[in-house]
Amino acid sequence: MTEPTHDEAHGGALGARLNWLRAAVLGANDGIVSTAGIVVGVAGATQSRSALLTAGLAGLLAGSMSMAAGEYVSVSTQRDSEVAALAVEKRELRDQPEAELRELTGLLEERGLSREVAREAAQQLTARDALRAHARVELGINPDELTNPWHAAWASFTAFTVGALLPLLAIVLPPAGWRLPVTVVSVLAALVLTGWASARLGAARPGRAVLRNVVGGALAMGVTYAAGSLLGAAGA
Ligand SMILES: [Zn+2]
């Protein structure tokens, strides 16, 4: 799953929010595909509703917890390196303020300001809050808004769970004869939606993204159903 990152180049709250939204859609997509694969596979082997419910629920919990743990680890690492970079910056600002002012001036010049204006801007930014200025211009991070690993973990957990609930309910609620068609159709329809949304949020054209997403999900269900049917027929 793509994790939200600080948006260096276009640094803005909007970019960050779109990243989060996209991560949520992709998390839900993972929940849909993996849980659909599990329940359809089990449905290939058995008619038992309790077996379907158990397998689907275990898949939902295992998936959402593994996503949350992975996200927690990755965001914690990112946060650690941001905190370390800020500490280095703080020390440099204390030990060599002149060099840091030159550095900031140079960075602002690279962004298109004239030498004089860059120097003036660097002086003003340094006088107001030197660390924040260097954090934003040099490191591309906002020291007040470092990503919280718990928030990221919770968001992944929720997104995956929401996605996983769809195939789980679709397989256990309908009467036996309707389980597979209801599940396959609702899963593929949901994958059209998540594929479209993630493409739009990533500013890509939706057509191919939707197709890939639907084919991927159909493949996952086809493979697990075949495996489940073989095991079921073998009396395993
Ligand atoms: Zn610096």
Residues whose N, C-alpha, C, O or C-beta is under 5 A from the ligand:
A	BS01	ZN	E100 E103 H134 E138
